[in-house]
Amino acid sequence: MKKIARPEPQVTWISPVGEGFQLEISATINGLLHQLVTVVADDLDESLWAQVSSGGTEVQIPLAVLRDALDAAVGQVHSESWYDEQLPTDGEA
């Protein structure tokens, strides 16, 4: 089974030099502060992007795509135990 952490997230407005005004979600895990997601604006058109780090690369996903995915997840994403509970019992089949 994979290891899961659910730390208390911290939302902070930041303004790194030369990078504009950003919104960062971070959390402390095992005593270390980790940057989880940063919302950034594109220099050319001000479009908003969710930026995450993956394998040493900063990956940007359009914020609109992330928002649509989160909206779609509500009511549609379920745990394995939820599906187990939906299976008919012997008397219901």
PDB file of N, CA, C and O in Angstrom:
ATOM      1  N   MET A   1       0.842  -1.176   0.000  1.00  0.00           N
ATOM      2  CA  MET A   1       0.000   0.000   0.000  1.00  0.00           C
ATOM      3  C   MET A   1       0.889   1.242   0.000  1.00  0.00           C
ATOM      4  O   MET A   1       1.942   1.262   0.636  1.00  0.00           O
ATOM      5  N   LYS A   2       0.459   2.267  -0.712  1.00  0.00           N
ATOM      6  CA  LYS A   2       1.250   3.496  -0.763  1.00  0.00           C
ATOM      7  C   LYS A   2       1.094   4.307   0.507  1.00  0.00           C
ATOM      8  O   LYS A   2       0.055   4.272   1.168  1.00  0.00           O
ATOM      9  N   LYS A   3       2.136   5.028   0.831  1.00  0.00           N
ATOM     10  CA  LYS A   3       2.139   5.881   2.019  1.00  0.00           C
ATOM     11  C   LYS A   3       1.403   7.176   1.694  1.00  0.00           C
ATOM     12  O   LYS A   3       1.685   7.817   0.681  1.00  0.00           O
ATOM     13  N   ILE A   4       0.465   7.560   2.550  1.00  0.00           N
ATOM     14  CA  ILE A   4      -0.349   8.754   2.322  1.00  0.00           C
ATOM     15  C   ILE A   4      -0.155   9.725   3.472  1.00  0.00           C
ATOM     16  O   ILE A   4      -0.162   9.330   4.638  1.00  0.00           O
ATOM     17  N   ALA A   5       0.018  10.993   3.140  1.00  0.00           N
ATOM     18  CA  ALA A   5       0.108  12.059   4.144  1.00  0.00           C
ATOM     19  C   ALA A   5      -1.037  13.033   3.890  1.00  0.00           C
ATOM     20  O   ALA A   5      -1.320  13.376   2.742  1.00  0.00           O
ATOM     21  N   ARG A   6      -1.689  13.475   4.948  1.00  0.00           N
ATOM     22  CA  ARG A   6      -2.753  14.477   4.852  1.00  0.00           C
ATOM     23  C   ARG A   6      -2.463  15.608   5.836  1.00  0.00           C
ATOM     24  O   ARG A   6      -3.181  15.795   6.819  1.00  0.00           O
ATOM     25  N   PRO A   7      -1.401  16.354   5.554  1.00  0.00           N
ATOM     26  CA  PRO A   7      -1.022  17.436   6.467  1.00  0.00           C
ATOM     27  C   PRO A   7      -1.977  18.615   6.347  1.00  0.00           C
ATOM     28  O   PRO A   7      -2.732  18.731   5.382  1.00  0.00           O
ATOM     29  N   GLU A   8      -1.928  19.478   7.339  1.00  0.00           N
ATOM     30  CA  GLU A   8      -2.726  20.712   7.312  1.00  0.00           C
ATOM     31  C   GLU A   8      -2.134  21.645   6.250  1.00  0.00           C
ATOM     32  O   GLU A   8      -0.985  22.067   6.384  1.00  0.00           O
ATOM     33  N   PRO A   9      -2.895  21.976   5.196  1.00  0.00           N
ATOM     34  CA  PRO A   9      -2.346  22.863   4.163  1.00  0.00           C
ATOM     35  C   PRO A   9      -2.306  24.311   4.625  1.00  0.00           C
ATOM     36  O   PRO A   9      -3.126  24.753   5.429  1.00  0.00           O
ATOM     37  N   GLN A  10      -1.343  25.027   4.102  1.00  0.00           N
ATOM     38  CA  GLN A  10      -1.204  26.461   4.356  1.00  0.00           C
ATOM     39  C   GLN A  10      -1.296  27.175   3.012  1.00  0.00           C
ATOM     40  O   GLN A  10      -0.593  26.814   2.068  1.00  0.00           O
ATOM     41  N   VAL A  11      -2.156  28.183   2.921  1.00  0.00           N
ATOM     42  CA  VAL A  11      -2.305  28.964   1.693  1.00  0.00           C
ATOM     43  C   VAL A  11      -1.645  30.319   1.923  1.00  0.00           C
ATOM     44  O   VAL A  11      -1.991  31.044   2.856  1.00  0.00           O
ATOM     45  N   THR A  12      -0.696  30.646   1.060  1.00  0.00           N
ATOM     46  CA  THR A  12       0.097  31.858   1.239  1.00  0.00           C
ATOM     47  C   THR A  12       0.239  32.604  -0.085  1.00  0.00           C
ATOM     48  O   THR A  12       0.531  32.006  -1.121  1.00  0.00           O
ATOM     49  N   TRP A  13       0.028  33.912  -0.035  1.00  0.00           N
ATOM     50  CA  TRP A  13       0.327  34.753  -1.194  1.00  0.00           C
ATOM     51  C   TRP A  13       1.815  35.035  -1.170  1.00  0.00           C
ATOM     52  O   TRP A  13       2.352  35.450  -0.143  1.00  0.00           O
ATOM     53  N   ILE A  14       2.492  34.813  -2.297  1.00  0.00           N
ATOM     54  CA  ILE A  14       3.929  35.052  -2.369  1.00  0.00           C
ATOM     55  C   ILE A  14       4.249  35.924  -3.586  1.00  0.00           C
ATOM     56  O   ILE A  14       3.465  36.001  -4.533  1.00  0.00           O
ATOM     57  N   SER A  15       5.393  36.568  -3.545  1.00  0.00           N
ATOM     58  CA  SER A  15       5.829  37.414  -4.659  1.00  0.00           C
ATOM     59  C   SER A  15       7.333  37.248  -4.861  1.00  0.00           C
ATOM     60  O   SER A  15       8.119  38.124  -4.501  1.00  0.00           O
ATOM     61  N   PRO A  16       7.730  36.090  -5.454  1.00  0.00           N
ATOM     62  CA  PRO A  16       9.160  35.892  -5.707  1.00  0.00           C
ATOM     63  C   PRO A  16       9.671  36.957  -6.687  1.00  0.00           C
ATOM     64  O   PRO A  16       8.954  37.343  -7.610  1.00  0.00           O
ATOM     65  N   VAL A  17      10.879  37.422  -6.492  1.00  0.00           N
ATOM     66  CA  VAL A  17      11.456  38.453  -7.355  1.00  0.00           C
ATOM     67  C   VAL A  17      11.438  37.979  -8.810  1.00  0.00           C
ATOM     68  O   VAL A  17      11.959  36.910  -9.130  1.00  0.00           O
ATOM     69  N   GLY A  18      10.839  38.778  -9.677  1.00  0.00           N
ATOM     70  CA  GLY A  18      10.804  38.471 -11.103  1.00  0.00           C
ATOM     71  C   GLY A  18       9.766  37.453 -11.520  1.00  0.00           C
ATOM     72  O   GLY A  18       9.735  37.057 -12.685  1.00  0.00           O
ATOM     73  N   GLU A  19       8.903  37.010 -10.593  1.00  0.00           N
ATOM     74  CA  GLU A  19       7.922  35.977 -10.928  1.00  0.00           C
ATOM     75  C   GLU A  19       6.485  36.411 -10.677  1.00  0.00           C
ATOM     76  O   GLU A  19       5.583  35.575 -10.730  1.00  0.00           O
ATOM     77  N   GLY A  20       6.242  37.683 -10.407  1.00  0.00           N
ATOM     78  CA  GLY A  20       4.879  38.168 -10.211  1.00  0.00           C
ATOM     79  C   GLY A  20       4.311  37.781  -8.856  1.00  0.00           C
ATOM     80  O   GLY A  20       5.042  37.437  -7.927  1.00  0.00           O
ATOM     81  N   PHE A  21       2.990  37.845  -8.767  1.00  0.00           N
ATOM     82  CA  PHE A  21       2.264  37.549  -7.531  1.00  0.00           C
ATOM     83  C   PHE A  21       1.653  36.165  -7.674  1.00  0.00           C
ATOM     84  O   PHE A  21       0.963  35.905  -8.660  1.00  0.00           O
ATOM     85  N   GLN A  22       1.884  35.272  -6.724  1.00  0.00           N
ATOM     86  CA  GLN A  22       1.469  33.879  -6.830  1.00  0.00           C
ATOM     87  C   GLN A  22       0.745  33.435  -5.568  1.00  0.00           C
ATOM     88  O   GLN A  22       0.867  34.054  -4.511  1.00  0.00           O
ATOM     89  N   LEU A  23      -0.009  32.356  -5.700  1.00  0.00           N
ATOM     90  CA  LEU A  23      -0.692  31.746  -4.562  1.00  0.00           C
ATOM     91  C   LEU A  23      -0.098  30.357  -4.364  1.00  0.00           C
ATOM     92  O   LEU A  23      -0.089  29.538  -5.283  1.00  0.00           O
ATOM     93  N   GLU A  24       0.397  30.102  -3.161  1.00  0.00           N
ATOM     94  CA  GLU A  24       1.078  28.834  -2.895  1.00  0.00           C
ATOM     95  C   GLU A  24       0.334  28.037  -1.838  1.00  0.00           C
ATOM     96  O   GLU A  24      -0.097  28.579  -0.820  1.00  0.00           O
ATOM     97  N   ILE A  25       0.190  26.744  -2.093  1.00  0.00           N
ATOM     98  CA  ILE A  25      -0.330  25.813  -1.091  1.00  0.00           C
ATOM     99  C   ILE A  25       0.851  24.948  -0.668  1.00  0.00           C
ATOM    100  O   ILE A  25       1.478  24.282  -1.492  1.00  0.00           O
ATOM    101  N   SER A  26       1.141  24.968   0.617  1.00  0.00           N
ATOM    102  CA  SER A  26       2.270  24.208   1.147  1.00  0.00           C
ATOM    103  C   SER A  26       1.820  23.471   2.402  1.00  0.00           C
ATOM    104  O   SER A  26       0.727  23.703   2.919  1.00  0.00           O
ATOM    105  N   ALA A  27       2.680  22.583   2.881  1.00  0.00           N
ATOM    106  CA  ALA A  27       2.376  21.836   4.099  1.00  0.00           C
ATOM    107  C   ALA A  27       3.673  21.327   4.710  1.00  0.00           C
ATOM    108  O   ALA A  27       4.666  21.110   4.016  1.00  0.00           O
ATOM    109  N   THR A  28       3.640  21.144   6.011  1.00  0.00           N
ATOM    110  CA  THR A  28       4.785  20.574   6.711  1.00  0.00           C
ATOM    111  C   THR A  28       4.581  19.068   6.822  1.00  0.00           C
ATOM    112  O   THR A  28       3.583  18.594   7.365  1.00  0.00           O
ATOM    113  N   ILE A  29       5.553  18.328   6.293  1.00  0.00           N
ATOM    114  CA  ILE A  29       5.513  16.863   6.316  1.00  0.00           C
ATOM    115  C   ILE A  29       6.829  16.385   6.921  1.00  0.00           C
ATOM    116  O   ILE A  29       7.906  16.728   6.434  1.00  0.00           O
ATOM    117  N   ASN A  30       6.734  15.595   7.979  1.00  0.00           N
ATOM    118  CA  ASN A  30       7.923  15.098   8.679  1.00  0.00           C
ATOM    119  C   ASN A  30       8.874  16.234   9.055  1.00  0.00           C
ATOM    120  O   ASN A  30      10.093  16.103   8.946  1.00  0.00           O
ATOM    121  N   GLY A  31       8.296  17.346   9.499  1.00  0.00           N
ATOM    122  CA  GLY A  31       9.095  18.465   9.972  1.00  0.00           C
ATOM    123  C   GLY A  31       9.662  19.375   8.892  1.00  0.00           C
ATOM    124  O   GLY A  31      10.336  20.356   9.206  1.00  0.00           O
ATOM    125  N   LEU A  32       9.400  19.065   7.622  1.00  0.00           N
ATOM    126  CA  LEU A  32       9.914  19.884   6.523  1.00  0.00           C
ATOM    127  C   LEU A  32       8.761  20.528   5.762  1.00  0.00           C
ATOM    128  O   LEU A  32       7.752  19.879   5.491  1.00  0.00           O
ATOM    129  N   LEU A  33       8.912  21.810   5.417  1.00  0.00           N
ATOM    130  CA  LEU A  33       7.896  22.519   4.654  1.00  0.00           C
ATOM    131  C   LEU A  33       8.016  22.137   3.184  1.00  0.00           C
ATOM    132  O   LEU A  33       9.095  22.237   2.600  1.00  0.00           O
ATOM    133  N   HIS A  34       6.904  21.698   2.583  1.00  0.00           N
ATOM    134  CA  HIS A  34       6.875  21.296   1.177  1.00  0.00           C
ATOM    135  C   HIS A  34       5.919  22.189   0.403  1.00  0.00           C
ATOM    136  O   HIS A  34       4.787  22.417   0.829  1.00  0.00           O
ATOM    137  N   GLN A  35       6.374  22.686  -0.723  1.00  0.00           N
ATOM    138  CA  GLN A  35       5.518  23.430  -1.640  1.00  0.00           C
ATOM    139  C   GLN A  35       4.739  22.386  -2.433  1.00  0.00           C
ATOM    140  O   GLN A  35       5.341  21.564  -3.123  1.00  0.00           O
ATOM    141  N   LEU A  36       3.407  22.406  -2.347  1.00  0.00           N
ATOM    142  CA  LEU A  36       2.591  21.397  -3.008  1.00  0.00           C
ATOM    143  C   LEU A  36       2.081  21.873  -4.365  1.00  0.00           C
ATOM    144  O   LEU A  36       2.262  21.191  -5.374  1.00  0.00           O
ATOM    145  N   VAL A  37       1.454  23.025  -4.390  1.00  0.00           N
ATOM    146  CA  VAL A  37       0.893  23.592  -5.619  1.00  0.00           C
ATOM    147  C   VAL A  37       1.076  25.102  -5.571  1.00  0.00           C
ATOM    148  O   VAL A  37       0.899  25.726  -4.525  1.00  0.00           O
ATOM    149  N   THR A  38       1.430  25.679  -6.704  1.00  0.00           N
ATOM    150  CA  THR A  38       1.520  27.133  -6.810  1.00  0.00           C
ATOM    151  C   THR A  38       0.675  27.570  -7.996  1.00  0.00           C
ATOM    152  O   THR A  38       0.795  27.009  -9.085  1.00  0.00           O
ATOM    153  N   VAL A  39      -0.174  28.562  -7.796  1.00  0.00           N
ATOM    154  CA  VAL A  39      -0.945  29.134  -8.899  1.00  0.00           C
ATOM    155  C   VAL A  39      -0.145  30.312  -9.433  1.00  0.00           C
ATOM    156  O   VAL A  39       0.179  31.247  -8.700  1.00  0.00           O
ATOM    157  N   VAL A  40       0.171  30.250 -10.733  1.00  0.00           N
ATOM    158  CA  VAL A  40       0.990  31.278 -11.376  1.00  0.00           C
ATOM    159  C   VAL A  40       0.243  31.840 -12.584  1.00  0.00           C
ATOM    160  O   VAL A  40      -0.668  31.204 -13.115  1.00  0.00           O
ATOM    161  N   ALA A  41       0.640  33.042 -13.011  1.00  0.00           N
ATOM    162  CA  ALA A  41       0.060  33.669 -14.200  1.00  0.00           C
ATOM    163  C   ALA A  41       1.099  33.679 -15.319  1.00  0.00           C
ATOM    164  O   ALA A  41       2.284  33.916 -15.084  1.00  0.00           O
ATOM    165  N   ASP A  42       0.634  33.419 -16.538  1.00  0.00           N
ATOM    166  CA  ASP A  42       1.504  33.443 -17.707  1.00  0.00           C
ATOM    167  C   ASP A  42       1.912  34.883 -18.030  1.00  0.00           C
ATOM    168  O   ASP A  42       1.088  35.794 -17.951  1.00  0.00           O
ATOM    169  N   ASP A  43       3.173  35.087 -18.391  1.00  0.00           N
ATOM    170  CA  ASP A  43       3.677  36.425 -18.714  1.00  0.00           C
ATOM    171  C   ASP A  43       3.007  37.030 -19.950  1.00  0.00           C
ATOM    172  O   ASP A  43       2.855  38.249 -20.032  1.00  0.00           O
ATOM    173  N   LEU A  44       2.608  36.200 -20.902  1.00  0.00           N
ATOM    174  CA  LEU A  44       2.074  36.722 -22.160  1.00  0.00           C
ATOM    175  C   LEU A  44       0.600  37.085 -22.101  1.00  0.00           C
ATOM    176  O   LEU A  44       0.193  38.128 -22.613  1.00  0.00           O
ATOM    177  N   ASP A  45      -0.210  36.218 -21.472  1.00  0.00           N
ATOM    178  CA  ASP A  45      -1.661  36.450 -21.540  1.00  0.00           C
ATOM    179  C   ASP A  45      -2.372  36.448 -20.184  1.00  0.00           C
ATOM    180  O   ASP A  45      -3.598  36.536 -20.128  1.00  0.00           O
ATOM    181  N   GLU A  46      -1.609  36.349 -19.098  1.00  0.00           N
ATOM    182  CA  GLU A  46      -2.174  36.349 -17.742  1.00  0.00           C
ATOM    183  C   GLU A  46      -3.048  35.127 -17.449  1.00  0.00           C
ATOM    184  O   GLU A  46      -3.761  35.111 -16.446  1.00  0.00           O
ATOM    185  N   SER A  47      -3.002  34.094 -18.316  1.00  0.00           N
ATOM    186  CA  SER A  47      -3.748  32.867 -18.021  1.00  0.00           C
ATOM    187  C   SER A  47      -3.176  32.252 -16.749  1.00  0.00           C
ATOM    188  O   SER A  47      -1.986  32.386 -16.464  1.00  0.00           O
ATOM    189  N   LEU A  48      -4.032  31.579 -15.991  1.00  0.00           N
ATOM    190  CA  LEU A  48      -3.627  31.010 -14.702  1.00  0.00           C
ATOM    191  C   LEU A  48      -3.297  29.533 -14.853  1.00  0.00           C
ATOM    192  O   LEU A  48      -3.968  28.795 -15.574  1.00  0.00           O
ATOM    193  N   TRP A  49      -2.249  29.122 -14.155  1.00  0.00           N
ATOM    194  CA  TRP A  49      -1.743  27.756 -14.225  1.00  0.00           C
ATOM    195  C   TRP A  49      -1.489  27.224 -12.824  1.00  0.00           C
ATOM    196  O   TRP A  49      -1.037  27.961 -11.948  1.00  0.00           O
ATOM    197  N   ALA A  50      -1.780  25.937 -12.609  1.00  0.00           N
ATOM    198  CA  ALA A  50      -1.421  25.243 -11.372  1.00  0.00           C
ATOM    199  C   ALA A  50      -0.067  24.588 -11.630  1.00  0.00           C
ATOM    200  O   ALA A  50       0.075  23.786 -12.553  1.00  0.00           O
ATOM    201  N   GLN A  51       0.913  24.928 -10.822  1.00  0.00           N
ATOM    202  CA  GLN A  51       2.272  24.429 -11.016  1.00  0.00           C
ATOM    203  C   GLN A  51       2.636  23.454  -9.902  1.00  0.00           C
ATOM    204  O   GLN A  51       2.511  23.768  -8.718  1.00  0.00           O
ATOM    205  N   VAL A  52       3.091  22.260 -10.304  1.00  0.00           N
ATOM    206  CA  VAL A  52       3.550  21.249  -9.351  1.00  0.00           C
ATOM    207  C   VAL A  52       4.927  20.765  -9.793  1.00  0.00           C
ATOM    208  O   VAL A  52       5.289  20.873 -10.965  1.00  0.00           O
ATOM    209  N   SER A  53       5.677  20.242  -8.858  1.00  0.00           N
ATOM    210  CA  SER A  53       6.989  19.700  -9.174  1.00  0.00           C
ATOM    211  C   SER A  53       6.868  18.188  -9.317  1.00  0.00           C
ATOM    212  O   SER A  53       6.274  17.516  -8.474  1.00  0.00           O
ATOM    213  N   SER A  54       7.441  17.663 -10.402  1.00  0.00           N
ATOM    214  CA  SER A  54       7.409  16.224 -10.636  1.00  0.00           C
ATOM    215  C   SER A  54       8.770  15.781 -11.164  1.00  0.00           C
ATOM    216  O   SER A  54       9.163  16.137 -12.275  1.00  0.00           O
ATOM    217  N   GLY A  55       9.472  15.014 -10.369  1.00  0.00           N
ATOM    218  CA  GLY A  55      10.773  14.503 -10.790  1.00  0.00           C
ATOM    219  C   GLY A  55      11.775  15.591 -11.133  1.00  0.00           C
ATOM    220  O   GLY A  55      12.595  15.419 -12.035  1.00  0.00           O
ATOM    221  N   GLY A  56      11.717  16.711 -10.419  1.00  0.00           N
ATOM    222  CA  GLY A  56      12.652  17.798 -10.659  1.00  0.00           C
ATOM    223  C   GLY A  56      12.224  18.763 -11.753  1.00  0.00           C
ATOM    224  O   GLY A  56      12.937  19.726 -12.037  1.00  0.00           O
ATOM    225  N   THR A  57      11.068  18.522 -12.374  1.00  0.00           N
ATOM    226  CA  THR A  57      10.544  19.408 -13.416  1.00  0.00           C
ATOM    227  C   THR A  57       9.311  20.121 -12.896  1.00  0.00           C
ATOM    228  O   THR A  57       8.446  19.506 -12.273  1.00  0.00           O
ATOM    229  N   GLU A  58       9.229  21.430 -13.153  1.00  0.00           N
ATOM    230  CA  GLU A  58       8.029  22.180 -12.796  1.00  0.00           C
ATOM    231  C   GLU A  58       7.002  21.959 -13.906  1.00  0.00           C
ATOM    232  O   GLU A  58       7.243  22.317 -15.059  1.00  0.00           O
ATOM    233  N   VAL A  59       5.861  21.373 -13.559  1.00  0.00           N
ATOM    234  CA  VAL A  59       4.806  21.057 -14.523  1.00  0.00           C
ATOM    235  C   VAL A  59       3.653  22.020 -14.297  1.00  0.00           C
ATOM    236  O   VAL A  59       3.197  22.193 -13.167  1.00  0.00           O
ATOM    237  N   GLN A  60       3.177  22.655 -15.378  1.00  0.00           N
ATOM    238  CA  GLN A  60       2.065  23.592 -15.274  1.00  0.00           C
ATOM    239  C   GLN A  60       0.849  23.037 -16.003  1.00  0.00           C
ATOM    240  O   GLN A  60       0.937  22.603 -17.152  1.00  0.00           O
ATOM    241  N   ILE A  61      -0.288  23.060 -15.310  1.00  0.00           N
ATOM    242  CA  ILE A  61      -1.573  22.598 -15.834  1.00  0.00           C
ATOM    243  C   ILE A  61      -2.495  23.808 -15.854  1.00  0.00           C
ATOM    244  O   ILE A  61      -2.566  24.533 -14.862  1.00  0.00           O
ATOM    245  N   PRO A  62      -3.211  24.049 -16.963  1.00  0.00           N
ATOM    246  CA  PRO A  62      -4.130  25.187 -16.962  1.00  0.00           C
ATOM    247  C   PRO A  62      -5.087  25.102 -15.769  1.00  0.00           C
ATOM    248  O   PRO A  62      -5.689  24.057 -15.521  1.00  0.00           O
ATOM    249  N   LEU A  63      -5.220  26.194 -15.043  1.00  0.00           N
ATOM    250  CA  LEU A  63      -6.085  26.206 -13.865  1.00  0.00           C
ATOM    251  C   LEU A  63      -7.519  25.845 -14.241  1.00  0.00           C
ATOM    252  O   LEU A  63      -8.219  25.207 -13.454  1.00  0.00           O
ATOM    253  N   ALA A  64      -7.965  26.242 -15.427  1.00  0.00           N
ATOM    254  CA  ALA A  64      -9.322  25.914 -15.877  1.00  0.00           C
ATOM    255  C   ALA A  64      -9.502  24.400 -16.009  1.00  0.00           C
ATOM    256  O   ALA A  64     -10.566  23.873 -15.682  1.00  0.00           O
ATOM    257  N   VAL A  65      -8.475  23.701 -16.483  1.00  0.00           N
ATOM    258  CA  VAL A  65      -8.546  22.239 -16.606  1.00  0.00           C
ATOM    259  C   VAL A  65      -8.610  21.608 -15.221  1.00  0.00           C
ATOM    260  O   VAL A  65      -9.394  20.686 -14.994  1.00  0.00           O
ATOM    261  N   LEU A  66      -7.792  22.099 -14.297  1.00  0.00           N
ATOM    262  CA  LEU A  66      -7.813  21.586 -12.926  1.00  0.00           C
ATOM    263  C   LEU A  66      -9.164  21.841 -12.276  1.00  0.00           C
ATOM    264  O   LEU A  66      -9.705  20.961 -11.606  1.00  0.00           O
ATOM    265  N   ARG A  67      -9.714  23.034 -12.466  1.00  0.00           N
ATOM    266  CA  ARG A  67     -11.022  23.376 -11.903  1.00  0.00           C
ATOM    267  C   ARG A  67     -12.106  22.444 -12.462  1.00  0.00           C
ATOM    268  O   ARG A  67     -12.943  21.950 -11.706  1.00  0.00           O
ATOM    269  N   ASP A  68     -12.097  22.201 -13.778  1.00  0.00           N
ATOM    270  CA  ASP A  68     -13.074  21.301 -14.395  1.00  0.00           C
ATOM    271  C   ASP A  68     -12.927  19.877 -13.860  1.00  0.00           C
ATOM    272  O   ASP A  68     -13.922  19.194 -13.618  1.00  0.00           O
ATOM    273  N   ALA A  69     -11.683  19.433 -13.677  1.00  0.00           N
ATOM    274  CA  ALA A  69     -11.450  18.085 -13.147  1.00  0.00           C
ATOM    275  C   ALA A  69     -11.963  17.963 -11.718  1.00  0.00           C
ATOM    276  O   ALA A  69     -12.558  16.947 -11.360  1.00  0.00           O
ATOM    277  N   LEU A  70     -11.738  18.986 -10.899  1.00  0.00           N
ATOM    278  CA  LEU A  70     -12.225  18.963  -9.517  1.00  0.00           C
ATOM    279  C   LEU A  70     -13.751  18.958  -9.479  1.00  0.00           C
ATOM    280  O   LEU A  70     -14.353  18.235  -8.685  1.00  0.00           O
ATOM    281  N   ASP A  71     -14.375  19.762 -10.338  1.00  0.00           N
ATOM    282  CA  ASP A  71     -15.836  19.780 -10.407  1.00  0.00           C
ATOM    283  C   ASP A  71     -16.381  18.421 -10.839  1.00  0.00           C
ATOM    284  O   ASP A  71     -17.383  17.954 -10.298  1.00  0.00           O
ATOM    285  N   ALA A  72     -15.725  17.786 -11.813  1.00  0.00           N
ATOM    286  CA  ALA A  72     -16.163  16.479 -12.303  1.00  0.00           C
ATOM    287  C   ALA A  72     -15.982  15.395 -11.245  1.00  0.00           C
ATOM    288  O   ALA A  72     -16.751  14.435 -11.206  1.00  0.00           O
ATOM    289  N   ALA A  73     -14.977  15.540 -10.392  1.00  0.00           N
ATOM    290  CA  ALA A  73     -14.678  14.525  -9.379  1.00  0.00           C
ATOM    291  C   ALA A  73     -15.767  14.415  -8.319  1.00  0.00           C
ATOM    292  O   ALA A  73     -16.019  13.333  -7.789  1.00  0.00           O
ATOM    293  N   VAL A  74     -16.411  15.538  -8.012  1.00  0.00           N
ATOM    294  CA  VAL A  74     -17.439  15.544  -6.963  1.00  0.00           C
ATOM    295  C   VAL A  74     -18.592  14.638  -7.393  1.00  0.00           C
ATOM    296  O   VAL A  74     -19.207  14.848  -8.438  1.00  0.00           O
ATOM    297  N   GLY A  75     -18.867  13.643  -6.582  1.00  0.00           N
ATOM    298  CA  GLY A  75     -19.947  12.712  -6.868  1.00  0.00           C
ATOM    299  C   GLY A  75     -19.576  11.586  -7.816  1.00  0.00           C
ATOM    300  O   GLY A  75     -20.367  10.664  -8.015  1.00  0.00           O
ATOM    301  N   GLN A  76     -18.382  11.644  -8.407  1.00  0.00           N
ATOM    302  CA  GLN A  76     -17.980  10.619  -9.368  1.00  0.00           C
ATOM    303  C   GLN A  76     -16.773   9.799  -8.911  1.00  0.00           C
ATOM    304  O   GLN A  76     -16.622   8.649  -9.325  1.00  0.00           O
ATOM    305  N   VAL A  77     -15.930  10.360  -8.081  1.00  0.00           N
ATOM    306  CA  VAL A  77     -14.750   9.647  -7.585  1.00  0.00           C
ATOM    307  C   VAL A  77     -15.125   8.992  -6.261  1.00  0.00           C
ATOM    308  O   VAL A  77     -15.652   9.645  -5.361  1.00  0.00           O
ATOM    309  N   HIS A  78     -14.846   7.693  -6.154  1.00  0.00           N
ATOM    310  CA  HIS A  78     -15.202   6.943  -4.950  1.00  0.00           C
ATOM    311  C   HIS A  78     -14.046   6.035  -4.539  1.00  0.00           C
ATOM    312  O   HIS A  78     -13.204   5.671  -5.360  1.00  0.00           O
ATOM    313  N   SER A  79     -14.018   5.681  -3.278  1.00  0.00           N
ATOM    314  CA  SER A  79     -13.009   4.757  -2.760  1.00  0.00           C
ATOM    315  C   SER A  79     -13.374   3.326  -3.151  1.00  0.00           C
ATOM    316  O   SER A  79     -14.499   3.042  -3.562  1.00  0.00           O
ATOM    317  N   GLU A  80     -12.407   2.447  -3.015  1.00  0.00           N
ATOM    318  CA  GLU A  80     -12.665   1.032  -3.301  1.00  0.00           C
ATOM    319  C   GLU A  80     -13.716   0.471  -2.348  1.00  0.00           C
ATOM    320  O   GLU A  80     -14.549  -0.341  -2.751  1.00  0.00           O
ATOM    321  N   SER A  81     -13.682   0.903  -1.076  1.00  0.00           N
ATOM    322  CA  SER A  81     -14.677   0.400  -0.116  1.00  0.00           C
ATOM    323  C   SER A  81     -16.085   0.855  -0.498  1.00  0.00           C
ATOM    324  O   SER A  81     -17.048   0.130  -0.248  1.00  0.00           O
ATOM    325  N   TRP A  82     -16.225   2.040  -1.098  1.00  0.00           N
ATOM    326  CA  TRP A  82     -17.544   2.497  -1.556  1.00  0.00           C
ATOM    327  C   TRP A  82     -18.077   1.534  -2.615  1.00  0.00           C
ATOM    328  O   TRP A  82     -19.247   1.155  -2.581  1.00  0.00           O
ATOM    329  N   TYR A  83     -17.209   1.135  -3.566  1.00  0.00           N
ATOM    330  CA  TYR A  83     -17.642   0.200  -4.604  1.00  0.00           C
ATOM    331  C   TYR A  83     -17.984  -1.158  -4.006  1.00  0.00           C
ATOM    332  O   TYR A  83     -18.940  -1.802  -4.436  1.00  0.00           O
ATOM    333  N   ASP A  84     -17.209  -1.599  -3.015  1.00  0.00           N
ATOM    334  CA  ASP A  84     -17.510  -2.875  -2.360  1.00  0.00           C
ATOM    335  C   ASP A  84     -18.896  -2.850  -1.731  1.00  0.00           C
ATOM    336  O   ASP A  84     -19.614  -3.849  -1.765  1.00  0.00           O
ATOM    337  N   GLU A  85     -19.275  -1.710  -1.156  1.00  0.00           N
ATOM    338  CA  GLU A  85     -20.592  -1.584  -0.528  1.00  0.00           C
ATOM    339  C   GLU A  85     -21.723  -1.545  -1.553  1.00  0.00           C
ATOM    340  O   GLU A  85     -22.874  -1.816  -1.211  1.00  0.00           O
ATOM    341  N   GLN A  86     -21.411  -1.215  -2.793  1.00  0.00           N
ATOM    342  CA  GLN A  86     -22.436  -1.125  -3.831  1.00  0.00           C
ATOM    343  C   GLN A  86     -22.763  -2.481  -4.446  1.00  0.00           C
ATOM    344  O   GLN A  86     -23.781  -2.628  -5.123  1.00  0.00           O
ATOM    345  N   LEU A  87     -21.907  -3.465  -4.215  1.00  0.00           N
ATOM    346  CA  LEU A  87     -22.149  -4.795  -4.773  1.00  0.00           C
ATOM    347  C   LEU A  87     -23.393  -5.401  -4.143  1.00  0.00           C
ATOM    348  O   LEU A  87     -23.598  -5.289  -2.935  1.00  0.00           O
ATOM    349  N   PRO A  88     -24.223  -6.040  -4.956  1.00  0.00           N
ATOM    350  CA  PRO A  88     -25.427  -6.655  -4.375  1.00  0.00           C
ATOM    351  C   PRO A  88     -25.058  -7.826  -3.469  1.00  0.00           C
ATOM    352  O   PRO A  88     -24.112  -8.564  -3.746  1.00  0.00           O
ATOM    353  N   THR A  89     -25.810  -7.987  -2.388  1.00  0.00           N
ATOM    354  CA  THR A  89     -25.614  -9.148  -1.517  1.00  0.00           C
ATOM    355  C   THR A  89     -26.284 -10.340  -2.172  1.00  0.00           C
ATOM    356  O   THR A  89     -27.005 -10.177  -3.156  1.00  0.00           O
ATOM    357  N   ASP A  90     -26.059 -11.539  -1.643  1.00  0.00           N
ATOM    358  CA  ASP A  90     -26.605 -12.756  -2.249  1.00  0.00           C
ATOM    359  C   ASP A  90     -28.117 -12.677  -2.434  1.00  0.00           C
ATOM    360  O   ASP A  90     -28.644 -13.167  -3.433  1.00  0.00           O
ATOM    361  N   GLY A  91     -28.812 -12.069  -1.490  1.00  0.00           N
ATOM    362  CA  GLY A  91     -30.264 -11.987  -1.573  1.00  0.00           C
ATOM    363  C   GLY A  91     -30.771 -10.926  -2.535  1.00  0.00           C
ATOM    364  O   GLY A  91     -31.958 -10.916  -2.859  1.00  0.00           O
ATOM    365  N   GLU A  92     -29.900 -10.024  -3.005  1.00  0.00           N
ATOM    366  CA  GLU A  92     -30.330  -8.925  -3.874  1.00  0.00           C
ATOM    367  C   GLU A  92     -30.084  -9.198  -5.350  1.00  0.00           C
ATOM    368  O   GLU A  92     -30.595  -8.464  -6.196  1.00  0.00           O
ATOM    369  N   ALA A  93     -29.329 -10.214  -5.678  1.00  0.00           N
ATOM    370  CA  ALA A  93     -28.956 -10.453  -7.079  1.00  0.00           C
ATOM    371  C   ALA A  93     -30.085 -10.981  -7.906  1.00  0.00           C
ATOM    372  O   ALA A  93     -29.913 -11.226  -9.100  1.00  0.00           O
TER     373      ALA A  93
END
